[in-house]
Structure formats: C-alpha cells, structure tokens
Amino acid sequence: MRVAWIDCSAGASGDMLLGAFISAGADLNAVNAAVRAVDPSLSVTVTQTARHQIAATKATVEVNGEPHPENIPDAGHGHGHDNAGHGHGHGHGGGGHGPTRAWAEVRRLLEEARLDDAVRARALDTFGRLARAEAAAHGVEPDTVHFHEVGALDAIADIVGVAAASVSLDLDRIVVSTIVLGGGGQVRGQHGGIPIPGPAVLHLVSEAEAPVTGGPAPYEMTTPTGAALLATLADEFGPLPPMRIEQTGVGAGGRDPVEVPNILRVVIGASADSSATELVYETNVDDLDPRIWPQVLSRLMEAGAADAWLTPILMKKGRPAHTLSVLVGSANAETVRAVILAETSAIGLREFAIRKHAADREFATVDVEGQSIHVKIARYGGQVINVQPEYDDVAAAADVLKKPVKTILAKAIAAGHDLWS
C-alpha cells in the first residue's frame, strides 16, 4: 500500500500543497493539462527556493504566461495569498467588488472539463466544501456563494492542480497531521477585518473533524483553500504512519516569517503496517428490481471494490430488502460511490473505516490430469495457510475430463500444497 503523510506543522495553503506534491514526484505536465482543461489561460510553474535554509519548491500560478497577482505576497498573510477565502479573493454571498464567479459556474466548468474522473471528483469536493464554508460564514445558501474573479482563478489552479498531482502519485491512503491554523490579530478581507482563524477555516476543519491547534505565529497559517484541500485529501488524521519512506516533497509558502519555516511537507512510502485501512459503504435498498443486483455487483468489482455483497433484511412495515455492502480502498472510493448511486435506487449511503489484516498471497498454476488450473496461495508468517483453486478452471477441467467437480477440486488443492511441501 502506497501511503502519504502531509505535515501541516506550519499550516497549509493551496500553493504549498501543490509545491509539495510536485516536489515529491507528481507529474507537472499532468497538473498543467488539468488546470488548462478548466481554464486555458491558467498554468503552473515551479521554482526552487528555501525557507529557514530548508530547500523547498514554490508553485506559482500564471495567467496567460504571467505570474498571477494572487502570488505576489503582501504584509498581511503568512502564505502570501489566500486562493478563495479571506485574502484578496474573498468568497461571499453576492455583491462585492469586481467580477465574480459563482459556485454554480465553477461547478459547471469542472463538470464539463476534460478531466480524469478522480481529479474532477476531488476538485468538486474541495470547491463544494469551500462554498459550504463561505455560506456558513456569511449566513447564505451555498449555491449563492460567489468567488471574486482573482480568487476564483487562483483557486481553480491550486485545487485542480493539487487534485491532479495527488492522483498522479497513485496513493492508496493519505494521512494528514494536526493542522496549525495560526491566530491572533486579524487579516484584511474584502469587507473589513476578519479574525484568525477565520470563520470559513473553522467551518472547514469542524466539518472534517480534523485535529487543529493555533500554532506559534500571529497570522493566518492555514487558508480556506488549504483547509478545504486537506479535508478532501485526508483518509485519516494523525502522526506519521509506519512506512518505508520512498519520497519526500517540500512546498514553500509565499512568505518567509521569522517564527517558523513556512513549508508543508509530503512524505510518501510503502506502508510498513501489516493491516490496512479500508472503507465499507452500506445502504439499505427496498425498491430495486432484484434482477439488477448481479449487474450492480459486477460493476462495483469493475470499479475497484475489493468485495461487494448483499444481506437480506426486513425493513419498516415488513418490507423485504437488501443491505448492499462494499469494501473498497480509498483510491477507488469515489468511483465506487458513484457506481452505487448510479446503478441502484439508493439516494444515500453510510461510510465507515475498518482495519483489514491480509495474508500475503501469490498465484501459481498446477496440472491435474493434463489440465492447467490456477491456484491462489496464501501465506502467513512465512507458512502456507491456504490453497484455493480458481473455480472456473476447475469446472472447465471437470467438463473436459468428464469427472465430478469435487474430484478435480480436491486434486487441484492437493497439487497446490505439493508445490510448497
């Protein structure tokens, strides 16, 4: 399992995350292809810099080849810009100063752009979180939220770019550290002073149930866009998980304050934990034609589910129904959710994380009376604990040999054990 840990000990912003992922090996070409698919004027460039003499990668958003104004630091921010929240590009419920892009328009751009499905899903999730947070901060409905044009452009580049970068790294699980928010004083927004942490940031971390702390510096250390991205990316929150480290990326913020090195780190490696965190989705369905269920289960497996099954249940008013349960890794979770909602009559589902312990496994081929049969070998503690033939191969061999399936099955199991005796 390929695991990433995001270290937010100096806070987070969109450009810091983007720089860290690219520094860790994410495909910059894939990032630029994604952001240009949404807005052809946008691109991302990277330069090498340092914060407190720690080498870091600075990601810069450009519009038509020129550095975007949001990337020019001012005296008010720990990170130099605030993508879609309470910096230069403040999201709000309407009005404001200068051109805006409504959440509905941004959503349409993302839905119509030629993006990888996983990239699109992460970007939509992140912008949706931002819209809900800004709506809560201003007491309006999410669909009425507007992002000022400057902030919207920068947010599109950062959010779509981080989504594309994280997908390109082919990560199975992302763990996010305690998020440092900053505090003390105020930041200047479009409509006056805003306390730190800002209302939108507090809503975002509360909704994600993320662990947070104020931190050592008296300014905004985590921007709304940074908080929204972390909430979308995180499969769980916690310290550096057990892993064999393969890559480390360091992203720089726009400022270089004296209190802390203004960097965000991404540590990537192979999990060194014998157990793995996976998700289980469940939903109760009482109004689906039962003839459809085999196709639903097949589609879920094709979408990357590790397993999918039905449990007969009795619902209210004595209605016969089924609970659909799906086991899936985080990398395929978004696709599996989409299949459940598209292929069944469910309009909601439950999600919970589990720890999965799996024996090591390998595959081999055995010969039974001249017929080749694939077998799965399971090992635990270095010992073979199970040999399971592929049933379709067993059935085909039994048909050719004109013998009972149970006879061929027993011989295939014995042959599998003989391989390792």
One Martini backbone bead per residue (centre of mass of N, CA, C, O) as a GRO file, in nm:
protein
  421
    1MET     BB    1   0.096   0.037   0.023
    2ARG     BB    2   0.044   0.378  -0.062
    3VAL     BB    3   0.169   0.642   0.142
    4ALA     BB    4   0.066   0.962   0.283
    5TRP     BB    5   0.215   1.246   0.456
    6ILE     BB    6   0.089   1.550   0.599
    7ASP     BB    7   0.273   1.836   0.706
    8CYS     BB    8   0.112   2.107   0.915
    9SER     BB    9   0.313   2.280   1.115
   10ALA     BB   10   0.276   2.554   0.901
   11GLY     BB   11   0.040   2.481   0.756
   12ALA     BB   12  -0.190   2.576   0.473
   13SER     BB   13  -0.194   2.580   0.111
   14GLY     BB   14  -0.229   2.545  -0.215
   15ASP     BB   15   0.072   2.602  -0.300
   16MET     BB   16   0.205   2.416  -0.093
   17LEU     BB   17   0.079   2.152  -0.187
   18LEU     BB   18   0.170   2.167  -0.480
   19GLY     BB   19   0.476   2.182  -0.427
   20ALA     BB   20   0.499   1.916  -0.263
   21PHE     BB   21   0.395   1.716  -0.476
   22ILE     BB   22   0.601   1.789  -0.695
   23SER     BB   23   0.851   1.731  -0.518
   24ALA     BB   24   0.745   1.416  -0.483
   25GLY     BB   25   0.665   1.350  -0.819
   26ALA     BB   26   0.465   1.491  -0.959
   27ASP     BB   27   0.299   1.568  -1.258
   28LEU     BB   28   0.323   1.865  -1.420
   29ASN     BB   29   0.176   1.799  -1.684
   30ALA     BB   30  -0.086   1.702  -1.549
   31VAL     BB   31  -0.148   1.964  -1.407
   32ASN     BB   32  -0.164   2.149  -1.661
   33ALA     BB   33  -0.379   1.989  -1.813
   34ALA     BB   34  -0.600   2.033  -1.599
   35VAL     BB   35  -0.610   2.346  -1.574
   36ARG     BB   36  -0.656   2.395  -1.885
   37ALA     BB   37  -0.928   2.239  -1.903
   38VAL     BB   38  -1.073   2.472  -1.738
   39ASP     BB   39  -0.838   2.707  -1.806
   40PRO     BB   40  -0.634   2.814  -2.063
   41SER     BB   41  -0.482   3.055  -1.896
   42LEU     BB   42  -0.363   2.838  -1.715
   43SER     BB   43  -0.070   2.786  -1.497
   44VAL     BB   44   0.223   2.600  -1.373
   45THR     BB   45   0.505   2.685  -1.180
   46VAL     BB   46   0.848   2.609  -1.077
   47THR     BB   47   1.062   2.674  -0.792
   48GLN     BB   48   1.355   2.720  -0.613
   49THR     BB   49   1.388   2.737  -0.257
   50ALA     BB   50   1.376   2.886   0.083
   51ARG     BB   51   1.319   2.800   0.443
   52HIS     BB   52   1.534   2.828   0.676
   53GLN     BB   53   1.734   2.659   0.481
   54ILE     BB   54   1.500   2.500   0.337
   55ALA     BB   55   1.430   2.321   0.084
   56ALA     BB   56   1.199   2.433  -0.179
   57THR     BB   57   0.883   2.444  -0.350
   58LYS     BB   58   0.748   2.686  -0.580
   59ALA     BB   59   0.424   2.756  -0.665
   60THR     BB   60   0.297   2.914  -0.972
   61VAL     BB   61   0.052   3.114  -1.094
   62GLU     BB   62  -0.058   3.154  -1.433
   63VAL     BB   63  -0.166   3.413  -1.672
   64ASN     BB   64  -0.073   3.406  -1.977
   65GLY     BB   65   0.239   3.375  -1.852
   66GLU     BB   66   0.168   3.535  -1.589
   67PRO     BB   67   0.183   3.623  -1.287
   68HIS     BB   68  -0.026   3.607  -1.041
   69PRO     BB   69  -0.140   3.835  -0.814
   70GLU     BB   70  -0.176   3.623  -0.573
   71ASN     BB   71   0.156   3.570  -0.571
   72ILE     BB   72   0.183   3.844  -0.429
   73PRO     BB   73   0.300   3.948  -0.156
   74ASP     BB   74   0.190   4.054   0.160
   75ALA     BB   75   0.167   4.168   0.496
   76GLY     BB   76  -0.098   3.976   0.587
   77HIS     BB   77   0.053   3.690   0.522
   78GLY     BB   78   0.192   3.376   0.561
   79HIS     BB   79   0.146   3.275   0.232
   80GLY     BB   80   0.055   3.534   0.026
   81HIS     BB   81  -0.225   3.369  -0.013
   82ASP     BB   82  -0.610   3.301  -0.052
   83ASN     BB   83  -0.759   3.191  -0.315
   84ALA     BB   84  -1.099   3.177  -0.164
   85GLY     BB   85  -1.109   3.355   0.085
   86HIS     BB   86  -0.967   3.608   0.315
   87GLY     BB   87  -0.822   3.758   0.104
   88HIS     BB   88  -0.832   3.885  -0.196
   89GLY     BB   89  -1.030   3.619  -0.260
   90HIS     BB   90  -1.341   3.662  -0.155
   91GLY     BB   91  -1.595   3.483  -0.048
   92HIS     BB   92  -1.955   3.517  -0.119
   93GLY     BB   93  -2.315   3.612  -0.145
   94GLY     BB   94  -2.252   3.872  -0.301
   95GLY     BB   95  -2.140   4.120  -0.468
   96GLY     BB   96  -1.889   4.339  -0.420
   97HIS     BB   97  -1.561   4.357  -0.587
   98GLY     BB   98  -1.598   4.285  -0.881
   99PRO     BB   99  -1.559   4.011  -1.039
  100THR     BB  100  -1.736   3.693  -1.054
  101ARG     BB  101  -1.773   3.342  -0.940
  102ALA     BB  102  -1.985   3.111  -0.923
  103TRP     BB  103  -2.030   2.803  -0.803
  104ALA     BB  104  -2.197   2.705  -1.047
  105GLU     BB  105  -1.978   2.778  -1.257
  106VAL     BB  106  -1.746   2.612  -1.147
  107ARG     BB  107  -1.895   2.342  -1.160
  108ARG     BB  108  -1.936   2.344  -1.466
  109LEU     BB  109  -1.640   2.352  -1.548
  110LEU     BB  110  -1.567   2.078  -1.412
  111GLU     BB  111  -1.783   1.897  -1.555
  112GLU     BB  112  -1.685   1.980  -1.865
  113ALA     BB  113  -1.413   1.900  -1.833
  114ARG     BB  114  -1.117   1.721  -1.934
  115LEU     BB  115  -1.120   1.493  -1.681
  116ASP     BB  116  -1.039   1.302  -1.454
  117ASP     BB  117  -1.253   1.163  -1.239
  118ALA     BB  118  -1.080   1.193  -0.980
  119VAL     BB  119  -1.014   1.491  -1.017
  120ARG     BB  120  -1.298   1.601  -1.030
  121ALA     BB  121  -1.397   1.497  -0.754
  122ARG     BB  122  -1.190   1.655  -0.581
  123ALA     BB  123  -1.261   1.939  -0.682
  124LEU     BB  124  -1.563   1.939  -0.610
  125ASP     BB  125  -1.529   1.883  -0.312
  126THR     BB  126  -1.360   2.133  -0.243
  127PHE     BB  127  -1.553   2.354  -0.349
  128GLY     BB  128  -1.793   2.264  -0.179
  129ARG     BB  129  -1.663   2.325   0.093
  130LEU     BB  130  -1.616   2.625   0.042
  131ALA     BB  131  -1.911   2.704  -0.006
  132ARG     BB  132  -2.016   2.614   0.272
  133ALA     BB  133  -1.828   2.791   0.442
  134GLU     BB  134  -1.906   3.068   0.326
  135ALA     BB  135  -2.207   3.043   0.385
  136ALA     BB  136  -2.177   3.020   0.693
  137ALA     BB  137  -2.019   3.290   0.735
  138HIS     BB  138  -2.272   3.466   0.578
  139GLY     BB  139  -2.567   3.342   0.581
  140VAL     BB  140  -2.596   3.148   0.325
  141GLU     BB  141  -2.625   2.985   0.038
  142PRO     BB  142  -2.413   2.798  -0.147
  143ASP     BB  143  -2.530   2.879  -0.440
  144THR     BB  144  -2.464   3.203  -0.371
  145VAL     BB  145  -2.174   3.178  -0.396
  146HIS     BB  146  -1.890   3.390  -0.449
  147PHE     BB  147  -1.598   3.434  -0.647
  148HIS     BB  148  -1.356   3.614  -0.701
  149GLU     BB  149  -1.181   3.621  -0.982
  150VAL     BB  150  -0.902   3.599  -0.860
  151GLY     BB  151  -0.960   3.369  -0.657
  152ALA     BB  152  -1.080   3.166  -0.861
  153LEU     BB  153  -0.832   3.121  -1.036
  154ASP     BB  154  -0.641   3.028  -0.812
  155ALA     BB  155  -0.820   2.795  -0.710
  156ILE     BB  156  -0.830   2.629  -0.963
  157ALA     BB  157  -0.530   2.573  -0.982
  158ASP     BB  158  -0.484   2.451  -0.701
  159ILE     BB  159  -0.712   2.236  -0.688
  160VAL     BB  160  -0.667   2.091  -0.957
  161GLY     BB  161  -0.364   2.049  -0.918
  162VAL     BB  162  -0.377   1.876  -0.659
  163ALA     BB  163  -0.557   1.658  -0.771
  164ALA     BB  164  -0.363   1.571  -1.000
  165ALA     BB  165  -0.112   1.517  -0.829
  166SER     BB  166  -0.232   1.300  -0.637
  167VAL     BB  167  -0.318   1.102  -0.861
  168SER     BB  168  -0.031   1.064  -0.998
  169LEU     BB  169   0.083   0.911  -0.726
  170ASP     BB  170  -0.085   0.664  -0.643
  171LEU     BB  171  -0.266   0.667  -0.378
  172ASP     BB  172  -0.414   0.487  -0.100
  173ARG     BB  173  -0.318   0.688   0.141
  174ILE     BB  174  -0.407   0.976   0.354
  175VAL     BB  175  -0.226   1.157   0.600
  176VAL     BB  176  -0.303   1.407   0.847
  177SER     BB  177  -0.206   1.631   1.041
  178THR     BB  178  -0.208   1.856   1.250
  179ILE     BB  179  -0.359   2.173   1.218
  180VAL     BB  180  -0.223   2.485   1.163
  181LEU     BB  181  -0.387   2.810   1.192
  182GLY     BB  182  -0.336   3.022   1.387
  183GLY     BB  183  -0.326   3.366   1.534
  184GLY     BB  184  -0.410   3.658   1.593
  185GLY     BB  185  -0.559   3.901   1.499
  186GLN     BB  186  -0.597   4.015   1.154
  187VAL     BB  187  -0.748   3.999   0.837
  188ARG     BB  188  -0.782   4.137   0.525
  189GLY     BB  189  -1.075   4.191   0.355
  190GLN     BB  190  -1.326   4.300   0.152
  191HIS     BB  191  -1.504   4.377   0.444
  192GLY     BB  192  -1.259   4.359   0.639
  193GLY     BB  193  -1.204   4.231   0.931
  194ILE     BB  194  -1.060   3.904   1.023
  195PRO     BB  195  -1.038   3.656   1.217
  196ILE     BB  196  -0.796   3.439   1.379
  197PRO     BB  197  -0.946   3.217   1.270
  198GLY     BB  198  -1.155   3.184   1.028
  199PRO     BB  199  -1.474   3.089   0.970
  200ALA     BB  200  -1.418   2.900   0.729
  201VAL     BB  201  -1.196   2.729   0.857
  202LEU     BB  202  -1.360   2.628   1.099
  203HIS     BB  203  -1.574   2.483   0.928
  204LEU     BB  204  -1.388   2.287   0.775
  205VAL     BB  205  -1.259   2.137   1.024
  206SER     BB  206  -1.525   2.057   1.155
  207GLU     BB  207  -1.646   1.886   0.922
  208ALA     BB  208  -1.373   1.694   0.921
  209GLU     BB  209  -1.265   1.636   1.209
  210ALA     BB  210  -1.006   1.805   1.265
  211PRO     BB  211  -0.706   1.848   1.400
  212VAL     BB  212  -0.610   2.138   1.599
  213THR     BB  213  -0.403   2.445   1.609
  214GLY     BB  214  -0.266   2.752   1.641
  215GLY     BB  215   0.028   2.831   1.706
  216PRO     BB  216   0.323   3.051   1.686
  217ALA     BB  217   0.176   3.249   1.483
  218PRO     BB  218   0.029   3.587   1.420
  219TYR     BB  219  -0.127   3.427   1.172
  220GLU     BB  220  -0.225   3.297   0.881
  221MET     BB  221  -0.161   2.943   0.815
  222THR     BB  222  -0.456   2.859   0.719
  223THR     BB  223  -0.639   2.839   0.451
  224PRO     BB  224  -0.927   2.765   0.304
  225THR     BB  225  -0.803   2.600   0.072
  226GLY     BB  226  -0.621   2.426   0.246
  227ALA     BB  227  -0.848   2.304   0.422
  228ALA     BB  228  -1.016   2.181   0.191
  229LEU     BB  229  -0.798   1.994   0.080
  230LEU     BB  230  -0.742   1.831   0.335
  231ALA     BB  231  -1.034   1.725   0.370
  232THR     BB  232  -1.034   1.569   0.098
  233LEU     BB  233  -0.761   1.396   0.124
  234ALA     BB  234  -0.834   1.272   0.393
  235ASP     BB  235  -0.852   0.955   0.547
  236GLU     BB  236  -0.674   1.066   0.789
  237PHE     BB  237  -0.564   1.153   1.120
  238GLY     BB  238  -0.209   1.200   1.205
  239PRO     BB  239   0.072   1.063   1.232
  240LEU     BB  240   0.328   0.912   1.122
  241PRO     BB  241   0.319   0.633   0.957
  242PRO     BB  242   0.403   0.329   0.889
  243MET     BB  243   0.705   0.334   0.682
  244ARG     BB  244   0.876   0.327   0.367
  245ILE     BB  245   1.061   0.565   0.250
  246GLU     BB  246   1.068   0.729  -0.086
  247GLN     BB  247   0.942   1.029  -0.050
  248THR     BB  248   1.003   1.395  -0.046
  249GLY     BB  249   0.809   1.696   0.000
  250VAL     BB  250   0.852   2.062  -0.049
  251GLY     BB  251   0.650   2.342   0.032
  252ALA     BB  252   0.613   2.687  -0.034
  253GLY     BB  253   0.543   2.979   0.079
  254GLY     BB  254   0.525   3.333   0.029
  255ARG     BB  255   0.674   3.345   0.298
  256ASP     BB  256   0.947   3.441   0.557
  257PRO     BB  257   0.922   3.390   0.860
  258VAL     BB  258   1.059   3.380   1.186
  259GLU     BB  259   0.901   3.154   1.345
  260VAL     BB  260   0.874   2.969   1.076
  261PRO     BB  261   0.894   2.741   0.841
  262ASN     BB  262   0.721   2.794   0.530
  263ILE     BB  263   0.612   2.469   0.524
  264LEU     BB  264   0.522   2.170   0.337
  265ARG     BB  265   0.492   1.817   0.386
  266VAL     BB  266   0.558   1.513   0.187
  267VAL     BB  267   0.524   1.167   0.273
  268ILE     BB  268   0.636   0.875   0.091
  269GLY     BB  269   0.522   0.521   0.105
  270ALA     BB  270   0.540   0.206   0.229
  271SER     BB  271   0.367   0.020   0.414
  272ALA     BB  272   0.450  -0.120   0.757
  273ASP     BB  273   0.164  -0.230   0.787
  274SER     BB  274  -0.024  -0.525   0.812
  275SER     BB  275  -0.247  -0.324   0.806
  276ALA     BB  276  -0.550  -0.184   0.655
  277THR     BB  277  -0.727   0.087   0.539
  278GLU     BB  278  -1.076   0.071   0.489
  279LEU     BB  279  -1.388   0.082   0.326
  280VAL     BB  280  -1.741   0.096   0.412
  281TYR     BB  281  -2.035   0.054   0.226
  282GLU     BB  282  -2.385   0.136   0.298
  283THR     BB  283  -2.721   0.020   0.191
  284ASN     BB  284  -3.071   0.039   0.185
  285VAL     BB  285  -3.286  -0.170  -0.028
  286ASP     BB  286  -3.657  -0.181  -0.143
  287ASP     BB  287  -3.676  -0.073  -0.486
  288LEU     BB  288  -3.526  -0.312  -0.647
  289ASP     BB  289  -3.474  -0.502  -0.900
  290PRO     BB  290  -3.328  -0.811  -0.849
  291ARG     BB  291  -3.207  -0.849  -1.143
  292ILE     BB  292  -2.979  -0.614  -1.100
  293TRP     BB  293  -2.765  -0.706  -0.887
  294PRO     BB  294  -2.543  -0.854  -1.051
  295GLN     BB  295  -2.458  -0.596  -1.204
  296VAL     BB  296  -2.379  -0.425  -0.965
  297LEU     BB  297  -2.153  -0.610  -0.857
  298SER     BB  298  -1.986  -0.602  -1.114
  299ARG     BB  299  -1.937  -0.294  -1.126
  300LEU     BB  300  -1.792  -0.269  -0.854
  301MET     BB  301  -1.549  -0.447  -0.926
  302GLU     BB  302  -1.463  -0.276  -1.174
  303ALA     BB  303  -1.423  -0.009  -0.979
  304GLY     BB  304  -1.240  -0.151  -0.720
  305ALA     BB  305  -1.359  -0.346  -0.544
  306ALA     BB  306  -1.286  -0.594  -0.309
  307ASP     BB  307  -1.600  -0.611  -0.223
  308ALA     BB  308  -1.943  -0.752  -0.267
  309TRP     BB  309  -2.268  -0.752  -0.089
  310LEU     BB  310  -2.568  -0.926   0.027
  311THR     BB  311  -2.835  -0.859   0.274
  312PRO     BB  312  -3.104  -0.976   0.406
  313ILE     BB  313  -3.393  -0.776   0.498
  314LEU     BB  314  -3.616  -0.604   0.732
  315MET     BB  315  -3.827  -0.349   0.709
  316LYS     BB  316  -4.045  -0.137   0.728
  317LYS     BB  317  -4.354  -0.280   0.709
  318GLY     BB  318  -4.223  -0.560   0.610
  319ARG     BB  319  -3.994  -0.506   0.407
  320PRO     BB  320  -3.816  -0.639   0.170
  321ALA     BB  321  -3.450  -0.641   0.164
  322HIS     BB  322  -3.122  -0.483   0.113
  323THR     BB  323  -2.780  -0.492   0.197
  324LEU     BB  324  -2.527  -0.300   0.073
  325SER     BB  325  -2.183  -0.407   0.055
  326VAL     BB  326  -1.858  -0.228   0.047
  327LEU     BB  327  -1.520  -0.290  -0.026
  328VAL     BB  328  -1.269  -0.020  -0.011
  329GLY     BB  329  -1.032   0.171  -0.122
  330SER     BB  330  -0.953   0.502  -0.139
  331ALA     BB  331  -0.878   0.518  -0.448
  332ASN     BB  332  -1.194   0.393  -0.523
  333ALA     BB  333  -1.426   0.539  -0.368
  334GLU     BB  334  -1.552   0.744  -0.567
  335THR     BB  335  -1.633   0.539  -0.788
  336VAL     BB  336  -1.812   0.359  -0.609
  337ARG     BB  337  -2.017   0.567  -0.525
  338ALA     BB  338  -2.118   0.626  -0.811
  339VAL     BB  339  -2.226   0.343  -0.869
  340ILE     BB  340  -2.432   0.316  -0.647
  341LEU     BB  341  -2.606   0.572  -0.733
  342ALA     BB  342  -2.647   0.483  -1.039
  343GLU     BB  343  -2.735   0.153  -1.011
  344THR     BB  344  -2.926   0.240  -0.788
  345SER     BB  345  -3.189   0.363  -0.557
  346ALA     BB  346  -2.999   0.511  -0.396
  347ILE     BB  347  -2.956   0.835  -0.187
  348GLY     BB  348  -2.759   0.687   0.021
  349LEU     BB  349  -2.469   0.641   0.251
  350ARG     BB  350  -2.250   0.455   0.440
  351GLU     BB  351  -1.942   0.526   0.632
  352PHE     BB  352  -1.653   0.315   0.722
  353ALA     BB  353  -1.371   0.234   0.892
  354ILE     BB  354  -1.120  -0.024   0.853
  355ARG     BB  355  -0.924  -0.300   0.951
  356LYS     BB  356  -0.704  -0.487   0.742
  357HIS     BB  357  -0.607  -0.832   0.741
  358ALA     BB  358  -0.351  -0.981   0.532
  359ALA     BB  359  -0.236  -1.220   0.355
  360ASP     BB  360  -0.014  -1.338   0.172
  361ARG     BB  361   0.002  -1.356  -0.196
  362GLU     BB  362  -0.018  -1.600  -0.467
  363PHE     BB  363   0.042  -1.740  -0.797
  364ALA     BB  364  -0.046  -2.052  -0.965
  365THR     BB  365   0.018  -2.361  -1.155
  366VAL     BB  366  -0.158  -2.661  -1.209
  367ASP     BB  367  -0.170  -3.020  -1.269
  368VAL     BB  368  -0.468  -3.203  -1.391
  369GLU     BB  369  -0.468  -3.433  -1.607
  370GLY     BB  370  -0.359  -3.197  -1.822
  371GLN     BB  371  -0.479  -2.956  -1.654
  372SER     BB  372  -0.496  -2.615  -1.609
  373ILE     BB  373  -0.469  -2.458  -1.276
  374HIS     BB  374  -0.544  -2.199  -1.086
  375VAL     BB  375  -0.378  -2.074  -0.784
  376LYS     BB  376  -0.412  -1.961  -0.447
  377ILE     BB  377  -0.160  -1.841  -0.223
  378ALA     BB  378  -0.140  -1.842   0.132
  379ARG     BB  379   0.043  -1.638   0.374
  380TYR     BB  380   0.171  -1.681   0.721
  381GLY     BB  381   0.466  -1.648   0.858
  382GLY     BB  382   0.576  -1.821   0.593
  383GLN     BB  383   0.314  -1.993   0.575
  384VAL     BB  384   0.104  -2.214   0.440
  385ILE     BB  385  -0.268  -2.175   0.475
  386ASN     BB  386  -0.367  -2.166   0.159
  387VAL     BB  387  -0.552  -2.335  -0.113
  388GLN     BB  388  -0.708  -2.184  -0.413
  389PRO     BB  389  -0.887  -2.259  -0.668
  390GLU     BB  390  -1.009  -2.189  -0.973
  391TYR     BB  391  -1.324  -2.260  -1.046
  392ASP     BB  392  -1.342  -2.235  -1.357
  393ASP     BB  393  -1.106  -2.431  -1.406
  394VAL     BB  394  -1.230  -2.675  -1.267
  395ALA     BB  395  -1.488  -2.696  -1.439
  396ALA     BB  396  -1.345  -2.728  -1.712
  397ALA     BB  397  -1.186  -2.985  -1.642
  398ALA     BB  398  -1.428  -3.164  -1.568
  399ASP     BB  399  -1.556  -3.152  -1.849
  400VAL     BB  400  -1.319  -3.279  -2.006
  401LEU     BB  401  -1.287  -3.541  -1.798
  402LYS     BB  402  -1.558  -3.646  -1.687
  403LYS     BB  403  -1.573  -3.521  -1.387
  404PRO     BB  404  -1.608  -3.428  -1.086
  405VAL     BB  405  -1.557  -3.135  -0.933
  406LYS     BB  406  -1.463  -3.242  -0.651
  407THR     BB  407  -1.223  -3.403  -0.761
  408ILE     BB  408  -1.062  -3.172  -0.896
  409LEU     BB  409  -1.044  -2.992  -0.648
  410ALA     BB  410  -0.880  -3.182  -0.468
  411LYS     BB  411  -0.637  -3.212  -0.664
  412ALA     BB  412  -0.563  -2.907  -0.675
  413ILE     BB  413  -0.503  -2.870  -0.377
  414ALA     BB  414  -0.284  -3.087  -0.355
  415ALA     BB  415  -0.097  -2.964  -0.572
  416GLY     BB  416  -0.052  -2.697  -0.427
  417HIS     BB  417   0.082  -2.816  -0.172
  418ASP     BB  418   0.316  -2.964  -0.325
  419LEU     BB  419   0.473  -2.705  -0.410
  420TRP     BB  420   0.538  -2.643  -0.070
  421SER     BB  421   0.663  -2.923   0.060
   0.00000   0.00000   0.00000
